[in-house]
Amino acid sequence: MLVDATAMCEALVGLEEVNIDGVDDRGDGLVVWVSSTNPPPRCVSCGVEHRLKDRSAVSLTDLACFGRPACLVWVKRRWKRCCGVGSFTEVDDRIASAGHKLTTRAGRWATRQVGQHRRSVASVAKELGTDWHTVNNAVIGWGGALIDADTNRVGAVTAVGIDETLFVRRGQWRHKCWATSIVDVDTGQLIDMVEARTAKAVIDWFNTEPQAWVQQIRFGVLDMSGPYRKVFNDALGWVIQIADPFHVVRNANQRVDECRRRVQNATLSHRGRKDDPLYRIRRLLTTAAERLDVRAESKLALRLAQGDPHGEVQWAWEAVRDLYAITSYTDAVEAINELAELMIDNTFPPEVNSLGRTLHRWRTQITNWHRRKVSNGPTEGANNMIKLAKRIGFGFRNFRNYRIRALLYAGRPNWNLLDQLLPAQIR
């Protein structure tokens, strides 16, 4: 047990090779004055110790102490160069890194709180008794260093998913700016984010990655997006493209709903009302057939008989509901070719024709799901984590901040590396 006052104070502050010069209680927090005990540095040319020129005090925000904010005032020594002109100030990354206003331990702690424990920058800044920008710069510096240093964060990826998320709305007209998420759909890990959702931006990202890693990708999942299909065609031509089943079914459901609304207007000359037969089954028409019980099936058949005199809605509803029930890839190819050819016949409703043309354009990507049953579900899961970061941060305007926070949330970095790193420089 320590009984010496100086030793006790040094133990509480917990910094090696540092003298505790004084402690000041200012009511709203503690101020601890420290100075380094490191010996004077020597000249690299002649080996002589540099001479002390002067001292300057630098205030740093430290971890809160006993429920109160704490400030560490580091009295730095300035050395006059032995050979040549000029001078330099001592640097000790154990206390604080150059350019940062948080101590090293406070910067690491803040990064964990924001990135690992999902706290807002504002709440961490309030606890430390400092401003938002000071904490955010620390999170970006330490978080960026962690993402860059964790070379094993992303291993071999065989199936990759691409999807967009809304980044920010800018300008008077609230113009939407998007970002693209690149995800390992086998593990749900966010690999990286690209500013914009254009094919060129994503292609450029793949071109900058190690080609040995890119060549391991065998499957690419997309949401029936033209730009993302171009990414796989141009940058990863060997990849087997798979259309996300959810988006295929959603596209079919949209055509069914369009057909229902058209028939509704044609038969009753008004939009759907609560007592109209087709309006009463609008939810059942977009429900998977296997989820319908006997009562729901009876209701569906009755209302279709009442409100669909020519069977147009009935046909649209039955068009693709059994496509994903097929287990054989060969049978799926045969089925979709027959279905698409049948649906583009002019005798069928225009919504069915539109769906048939879509199935024909995407038939290869749709049936590839039967070769490897992966979807963009994990990509959507990563996007949910990205949206969580946006909600906690009350939105982002700077893409660098957005990307690092998203990777800290959904990129699964190795947090054990954080104590071994120095923060990246903030520009």
C-alpha positions as CSV (number, residue, x, y, z in Angstrom):
1,M,0.0,0.0,0.0
2,L,1.3,3.4,-1.0
3,V,1.5,6.1,1.8
4,D,3.6,8.7,0.1
5,A,1.4,11.5,-1.3
6,T,3.4,11.9,-4.5
7,A,3.5,8.2,-5.2
8,M,-0.3,7.9,-4.6
9,C,-0.9,10.8,-6.9
10,E,1.3,9.2,-9.6
11,A,-0.5,5.9,-9.2
12,L,-3.9,7.6,-9.6
13,V,-2.8,9.4,-12.8
14,G,-1.3,6.2,-14.1
15,L,1.3,7.6,-16.5
16,E,4.9,6.2,-16.6
17,E,7.9,8.4,-16.5
18,V,5.8,11.5,-15.7
19,N,6.1,13.8,-12.7
20,I,2.9,15.1,-11.0
21,D,3.7,18.7,-10.5
22,G,0.4,19.8,-9.0
23,V,-3.4,19.3,-8.9
24,D,-5.9,22.0,-9.1
25,D,-9.6,21.7,-8.2
26,R,-11.5,24.2,-10.2
27,G,-15.0,23.2,-9.1
28,D,-16.2,22.0,-12.5
29,G,-13.3,19.5,-12.8
30,L,-9.8,18.5,-11.9
31,V,-6.6,19.9,-13.5
32,V,-3.5,17.8,-13.1
33,W,-0.1,19.3,-14.0
34,V,2.5,16.9,-15.3
35,S,5.9,16.9,-16.9
36,S,8.0,14.2,-18.5
37,T,11.0,12.7,-16.8
38,N,12.6,11.4,-20.0
39,P,16.2,12.4,-20.4
40,P,17.2,15.1,-22.9
41,P,17.3,13.8,-26.5
42,R,20.7,13.6,-28.2
43,C,21.7,15.0,-31.5
44,V,21.7,12.4,-34.3
45,S,24.8,14.0,-35.8
46,C,27.2,14.5,-32.9
47,G,25.5,12.6,-30.1
48,V,25.5,15.6,-27.7
49,E,22.4,16.3,-25.6
50,H,20.2,19.1,-26.9
51,R,19.9,22.1,-24.6
52,L,16.7,23.2,-23.0
53,K,15.3,26.3,-24.6
54,D,12.0,26.9,-22.8
55,R,8.8,25.2,-21.6
56,S,5.2,25.5,-22.7
57,A,2.0,24.2,-21.1
58,V,-0.5,22.2,-23.3
59,S,-4.0,21.4,-22.0
60,L,-5.3,18.0,-22.8
61,T,-8.7,16.4,-22.0
62,D,-8.2,13.2,-20.0
63,L,-10.6,10.6,-18.8
64,A,-13.2,11.7,-16.2
65,C,-12.0,11.2,-12.6
66,F,-14.3,10.3,-9.8
67,G,-17.3,11.5,-11.8
68,R,-15.8,14.8,-12.8
69,P,-14.1,15.9,-16.0
70,A,-10.3,16.0,-15.8
71,C,-7.8,18.1,-17.7
72,L,-4.1,17.1,-18.0
73,V,-1.8,20.1,-18.4
74,W,1.5,18.8,-19.9
75,V,4.4,21.1,-19.4
76,K,6.4,20.3,-22.5
77,R,10.1,21.1,-22.9
78,R,11.4,22.8,-26.0
79,W,14.9,21.8,-27.1
80,K,17.4,23.9,-29.0
81,R,19.1,21.9,-31.7
82,C,22.7,21.1,-31.1
83,C,23.7,21.1,-34.8
84,G,21.9,23.4,-37.2
85,V,19.3,26.0,-36.4
86,G,15.8,25.8,-34.9
87,S,14.2,24.0,-32.0
88,F,11.7,21.2,-31.4
89,T,9.2,20.3,-28.8
90,E,9.3,16.9,-27.0
91,V,6.8,14.3,-28.1
92,D,5.5,11.4,-26.1
93,D,2.7,9.4,-27.7
94,R,2.1,7.6,-24.4
95,I,0.7,10.9,-23.0
96,A,-0.9,12.3,-26.2
97,S,-0.2,12.2,-30.0
98,A,0.7,15.3,-31.9
99,G,-2.3,17.3,-33.1
100,H,-4.8,15.7,-30.7
101,K,-6.5,17.4,-27.8
102,L,-7.3,14.2,-26.0
103,T,-4.8,12.2,-24.1
104,T,-3.9,8.8,-25.7
105,R,-5.9,6.8,-23.2
106,A,-8.9,9.2,-23.5
107,G,-8.8,9.0,-27.3
108,R,-8.8,5.2,-27.2
109,W,-11.6,5.1,-24.6
110,A,-13.7,7.6,-26.7
111,T,-13.2,5.5,-29.8
112,R,-14.4,2.4,-28.0
113,Q,-17.4,4.2,-26.5
114,V,-18.5,5.6,-29.9
115,G,-17.6,2.7,-32.2
116,Q,-17.9,-0.4,-30.0
117,H,-20.6,0.6,-27.5
118,R,-22.7,2.7,-29.9
119,R,-22.7,6.0,-27.9
120,S,-23.1,9.3,-29.6
121,V,-20.1,11.7,-29.9
122,A,-22.1,14.4,-28.1
123,S,-22.7,12.2,-25.0
124,V,-19.0,11.2,-24.8
125,A,-17.9,14.8,-25.2
126,K,-20.2,15.8,-22.4
127,E,-18.8,13.1,-20.0
128,L,-15.3,14.2,-20.8
129,G,-16.1,17.9,-20.5
130,T,-14.9,18.8,-23.9
131,D,-16.5,19.7,-27.3
132,W,-17.9,17.6,-30.1
133,H,-15.1,18.2,-32.6
134,T,-12.4,17.2,-30.1
135,V,-14.0,13.8,-29.5
136,N,-15.0,13.3,-33.2
137,N,-11.4,13.9,-34.3
138,A,-10.1,11.4,-31.8
139,V,-12.7,8.8,-33.0
140,I,-11.8,9.4,-36.7
141,G,-8.1,9.3,-36.0
142,W,-8.1,6.2,-33.8
143,G,-10.9,4.5,-35.7
144,G,-9.3,5.1,-39.0
145,A,-6.0,3.7,-37.7
146,L,-7.8,0.6,-36.4
147,I,-9.5,0.0,-39.8
148,D,-6.3,0.4,-41.7
149,A,-4.1,-1.6,-39.4
150,D,-6.5,-4.6,-39.2
151,T,-5.3,-6.3,-42.3
152,N,-7.0,-9.6,-41.3
153,R,-10.4,-7.9,-40.8
154,V,-11.6,-9.1,-44.2
155,G,-10.6,-12.6,-45.2
156,A,-11.3,-14.4,-48.4
157,V,-14.7,-13.5,-49.8
158,T,-16.5,-15.8,-52.3
159,A,-19.9,-14.0,-52.4
160,V,-20.2,-10.2,-52.3
161,G,-23.3,-8.1,-52.1
162,I,-23.7,-4.5,-53.3
163,D,-26.5,-2.1,-52.2
164,E,-27.0,1.6,-51.7
165,T,-27.8,3.6,-48.6
166,L,-28.9,7.3,-48.4
167,F,-25.9,9.3,-47.2
168,V,-27.2,12.8,-46.9
169,R,-29.5,15.4,-48.5
170,R,-27.8,18.5,-49.6
171,G,-28.7,22.0,-50.9
172,Q,-31.9,24.0,-51.1
173,W,-33.7,21.2,-52.9
174,R,-32.5,18.4,-50.5
175,H,-30.7,16.6,-53.3
176,K,-30.1,12.9,-52.3
177,C,-26.5,11.8,-52.1
178,W,-26.0,8.0,-51.9
179,A,-23.3,5.6,-50.8
180,T,-22.7,2.1,-51.8
181,S,-22.1,-0.7,-49.2
182,I,-19.9,-3.7,-50.2
183,V,-20.7,-6.7,-48.0
184,D,-19.6,-10.3,-47.6
185,V,-23.0,-12.0,-47.8
186,D,-21.7,-15.2,-46.3
187,T,-20.8,-13.4,-43.0
188,G,-22.7,-10.2,-43.2
189,Q,-19.5,-8.2,-42.6
190,L,-19.3,-4.7,-44.1
191,I,-16.2,-4.7,-46.3
192,D,-16.1,-1.0,-47.3
193,M,-18.3,1.9,-48.4
194,V,-18.0,3.9,-51.6
195,E,-19.2,7.5,-52.0
196,A,-21.9,7.5,-54.7
197,R,-23.9,4.6,-56.3
198,T,-22.5,4.8,-59.8
199,A,-20.9,1.9,-61.6
200,K,-17.7,3.9,-62.0
201,A,-17.2,4.6,-58.3
202,V,-17.7,0.9,-57.4
203,I,-15.5,-0.3,-60.3
204,D,-12.7,2.1,-59.2
205,W,-12.9,0.6,-55.7
206,F,-12.6,-3.0,-56.9
207,N,-9.7,-1.9,-59.2
208,T,-7.7,-0.5,-56.2
209,E,-8.1,-3.7,-54.2
210,P,-5.5,-6.5,-54.3
211,Q,-6.3,-8.5,-57.5
212,A,-5.5,-11.8,-55.7
213,W,-8.3,-11.1,-53.3
214,V,-10.7,-9.9,-56.0
215,Q,-10.1,-13.0,-58.1
216,Q,-11.5,-15.2,-55.2
217,I,-15.0,-13.7,-55.6
218,R,-17.2,-16.2,-57.3
219,F,-20.8,-14.8,-56.7
220,G,-22.2,-11.3,-56.8
221,V,-25.6,-10.5,-55.4
222,L,-27.5,-7.4,-56.6
223,D,-30.9,-5.8,-56.4
224,M,-31.8,-5.7,-60.1
225,S,-29.9,-2.5,-60.4
226,G,-28.4,-1.6,-63.8
227,P,-25.3,0.2,-62.5
228,Y,-24.5,-2.6,-60.2
229,R,-24.9,-5.2,-62.9
230,K,-22.4,-3.1,-65.0
231,V,-20.0,-3.3,-62.0
232,F,-20.0,-7.1,-62.2
233,N,-20.0,-7.1,-66.0
234,D,-17.0,-4.8,-66.3
235,A,-14.9,-5.3,-63.2
236,L,-15.7,-8.9,-62.2
237,G,-16.7,-10.5,-65.5
238,W,-16.1,-14.1,-64.1
239,V,-18.5,-13.6,-61.2
240,I,-21.9,-15.4,-61.3
241,Q,-24.5,-12.7,-60.8
242,I,-27.5,-13.5,-58.5
243,A,-30.6,-11.3,-58.4
244,D,-31.8,-10.9,-54.8
245,P,-35.0,-13.0,-54.4
246,F,-36.6,-10.3,-52.2
247,H,-36.4,-7.7,-55.0
248,V,-37.6,-10.1,-57.6
249,V,-40.7,-10.9,-55.5
250,R,-41.2,-7.2,-54.7
251,N,-41.1,-6.3,-58.4
252,A,-43.8,-9.0,-59.0
253,N,-45.9,-7.7,-56.1
254,Q,-45.7,-4.2,-57.5
255,R,-47.1,-5.4,-60.8
256,V,-49.9,-7.2,-59.0
257,D,-50.7,-4.1,-57.1
258,E,-50.7,-2.0,-60.3
259,C,-53.0,-4.5,-61.9
260,R,-55.4,-4.4,-58.9
261,R,-55.6,-0.6,-59.0
262,R,-56.2,-0.5,-62.7
263,V,-59.0,-3.1,-62.5
264,Q,-60.4,-1.3,-59.5
265,N,-60.8,1.9,-61.5
266,A,-62.0,0.1,-64.6
267,T,-64.8,-1.8,-62.8
268,L,-65.9,0.8,-60.1
269,S,-64.6,4.1,-61.6
270,H,-62.9,5.1,-58.3
271,R,-59.9,4.4,-56.2
272,G,-60.1,1.7,-53.6
273,R,-62.5,2.1,-50.7
274,K,-62.7,0.0,-47.6
275,D,-65.8,-2.0,-48.8
276,D,-64.5,-2.7,-52.3
277,P,-63.6,-6.4,-53.0
278,L,-60.2,-5.9,-54.4
279,Y,-59.2,-3.2,-51.8
280,R,-60.1,-5.5,-49.0
281,I,-57.6,-8.2,-50.2
282,R,-54.8,-5.8,-51.2
283,R,-52.5,-7.2,-48.4
284,L,-53.4,-10.8,-49.1
285,L,-52.4,-10.3,-52.8
286,T,-48.8,-9.5,-51.7
287,T,-48.6,-12.3,-49.1
288,A,-46.7,-15.4,-49.8
289,A,-49.0,-18.3,-50.7
290,E,-47.5,-20.6,-48.0
291,R,-48.4,-18.0,-45.3
292,L,-52.2,-18.1,-46.2
293,D,-54.4,-20.2,-44.0
294,V,-57.7,-21.7,-45.1
295,R,-59.7,-18.7,-44.1
296,A,-57.4,-16.3,-46.0
297,E,-57.5,-18.4,-49.1
298,S,-61.3,-18.5,-49.0
299,K,-61.5,-14.7,-48.6
300,L,-59.0,-14.2,-51.5
301,A,-61.0,-16.5,-53.8
302,L,-64.3,-14.8,-52.9
303,R,-63.1,-11.2,-53.4
304,L,-61.3,-12.0,-56.6
305,A,-64.6,-13.5,-57.9
306,Q,-66.4,-10.4,-56.9
307,G,-64.0,-7.7,-58.1
308,D,-62.0,-9.3,-60.9
309,P,-64.5,-10.2,-63.7
310,H,-61.9,-11.0,-66.3
311,G,-59.4,-12.8,-64.1
312,E,-56.6,-10.3,-64.7
313,V,-55.6,-9.8,-61.1
314,Q,-55.9,-13.6,-60.5
315,W,-53.4,-14.3,-63.3
316,A,-50.9,-11.6,-62.2
317,W,-51.0,-13.0,-58.6
318,E,-50.3,-16.6,-59.7
319,A,-47.6,-15.7,-62.2
320,V,-44.3,-16.1,-60.3
321,R,-45.3,-17.4,-56.8
322,D,-43.9,-20.9,-57.4
323,L,-40.6,-19.8,-59.0
324,Y,-38.5,-20.2,-55.9
325,A,-40.2,-23.4,-54.9
326,I,-38.2,-25.2,-57.7
327,T,-35.2,-27.0,-56.4
328,S,-33.4,-27.8,-59.6
329,Y,-31.4,-25.2,-61.5
330,T,-32.2,-26.8,-64.9
331,D,-35.9,-26.9,-64.1
332,A,-35.7,-23.2,-62.9
333,V,-34.2,-22.1,-66.2
334,E,-36.8,-24.0,-68.2
335,A,-39.6,-22.6,-66.0
336,I,-38.6,-18.9,-66.2
337,N,-38.0,-19.1,-70.0
338,E,-41.5,-20.5,-70.5
339,L,-43.0,-18.1,-68.0
340,A,-41.3,-15.0,-69.5
341,E,-42.3,-16.0,-73.0
342,L,-45.9,-16.5,-71.9
343,M,-46.2,-13.3,-70.0
344,I,-45.2,-11.0,-72.8
345,D,-48.1,-12.2,-74.9
346,N,-50.4,-9.2,-75.6
347,T,-53.5,-11.1,-74.5
348,F,-52.4,-10.7,-70.9
349,P,-52.7,-7.6,-68.8
350,P,-50.1,-4.8,-69.4
351,E,-48.7,-5.2,-65.9
352,V,-48.1,-8.9,-66.6
353,N,-46.4,-8.0,-69.9
354,S,-44.1,-5.6,-68.0
355,L,-43.2,-8.3,-65.5
356,G,-42.5,-10.7,-68.3
357,R,-40.1,-8.3,-69.9
358,T,-38.3,-7.9,-66.6
359,L,-38.1,-11.6,-66.0
360,H,-36.7,-12.0,-69.5
361,R,-34.0,-9.4,-69.0
362,W,-32.9,-10.8,-65.6
363,R,-33.6,-14.5,-66.2
364,T,-30.0,-15.5,-65.9
365,Q,-29.5,-13.6,-62.6
366,I,-32.8,-14.9,-61.2
367,T,-32.1,-18.6,-61.9
368,N,-28.5,-18.3,-60.7
369,W,-30.0,-18.3,-57.2
370,H,-30.6,-22.0,-57.6
371,R,-26.8,-22.5,-58.1
372,R,-25.9,-20.7,-54.9
373,K,-28.7,-19.8,-52.5
374,V,-27.4,-16.4,-51.3
375,S,-29.3,-13.2,-51.1
376,N,-28.8,-9.5,-50.2
377,G,-30.3,-10.1,-46.7
378,P,-26.9,-9.8,-45.0
379,T,-26.3,-6.7,-47.0
380,E,-29.5,-5.2,-45.8
381,G,-28.5,-6.2,-42.2
382,A,-25.2,-4.3,-42.6
383,N,-27.2,-1.3,-44.0
384,N,-29.4,-1.4,-40.9
385,M,-26.2,-1.0,-38.8
386,I,-25.2,1.9,-41.0
387,K,-28.6,3.5,-40.4
388,L,-28.2,2.9,-36.7
389,A,-24.9,4.9,-36.8
390,K,-26.8,7.7,-38.7
391,R,-29.6,7.7,-36.1
392,I,-27.2,7.9,-33.1
393,G,-25.1,10.5,-34.9
394,F,-28.2,12.5,-36.0
395,G,-27.0,12.2,-39.6
396,F,-23.7,12.8,-41.3
397,R,-22.4,15.4,-43.8
398,N,-18.8,14.3,-44.1
399,F,-18.3,11.0,-45.9
400,R,-15.0,10.3,-44.1
401,N,-16.8,10.4,-40.8
402,Y,-19.7,8.4,-42.2
403,R,-17.5,5.7,-43.6
404,I,-15.4,5.2,-40.5
405,R,-18.3,5.1,-38.1
406,A,-20.1,2.6,-40.4
407,L,-17.0,0.4,-40.5
408,L,-16.7,0.6,-36.7
409,Y,-20.3,-0.5,-36.4
410,A,-20.6,-3.1,-39.1
411,G,-17.0,-3.8,-40.3
412,R,-16.2,-6.0,-37.3
413,P,-12.7,-4.6,-36.5
414,N,-10.4,-6.3,-34.0
415,W,-10.7,-4.0,-31.0
416,N,-7.8,-5.7,-29.3
417,L,-5.5,-3.9,-31.7
418,L,-6.6,-0.5,-30.6
419,D,-4.2,-0.3,-27.6
420,Q,-1.2,-1.0,-29.9
421,L,-1.9,1.8,-32.4
422,L,-1.3,5.5,-32.8
423,P,-4.1,7.6,-34.4
424,A,-4.1,8.6,-38.0
425,Q,-3.5,12.2,-38.8
426,I,-6.6,14.3,-39.2
427,R,-6.8,16.7,-42.2
